[in-house]
Amino acid sequence: MSERARWYVVHTYSGYENKVKANLEKAIENRNLESLIHDIQVPMEEVVEEKDGKRKVSLKKKFPGYVLVKMIMGDEAWYVVRNTRGVTGFVGPGSKPVPLSDDEVQSMGVVETTIDIDLEIGENIRIISGPLRDSIAIIQEIILEKHKVKALVEMFGRETLAELDFNQVEKLV
């Protein structure tokens, strides 16, 4: 088994793509599988429609009925994805999932964002958006795959662990 995470195509019930993504993200978190399943995407594209002489830009799913999952294939990861509500199976011959080639991933418009952050565990940060805006917090954990930090923030006189997106925090200078 290769230790490199690869992209796989998962077939879902039509209209369930975002639900499958949310259910899968919850299962990964509950079972601590972040090291096996790295990313889940529902590729979208902008579509321009004209109606009553007005141009309207909307987002539509590029591949209705499919979700892309970046994972290290193994029994546990396979089981969790396969048994997620709304998933009908992996794309591949028989029951054997086939990873996408790098060219296929690119042609499908999968955007892999690498974020370069200058944060360290134990460092103080300021929360710049959301309900905890303007609070100062201390980083406890950095979750690169999810683009999040877990930080202790003081609320109601006690420290509470909050999970924040990278774009919700800034380094204190």
Salt bridges, closest charged atoms under 4 A:
GLU17 OE1 - LYS61 NZ 3.49
GLU25 OE2 - LYS21 NZ 3.99
GLU29 OE1 - LYS146 NZ 3.31
GLU49 OE2 - LYS60 NZ 2.73
ASP102 OD1 - ARG4 NH2 3.90
GLU112 OE1 - LYS70 NZ 2.56
ASP118 OD2 - LYS171 NZ 3.08
GLU123 OE2 - LYS171 NZ 3.18
GLU141 OE1 - LYS150 NZ 3.96
ASP165 OD1 - LYS148 NZ 2.71
GLU170 OE2 - ARG126 NH1 3.32
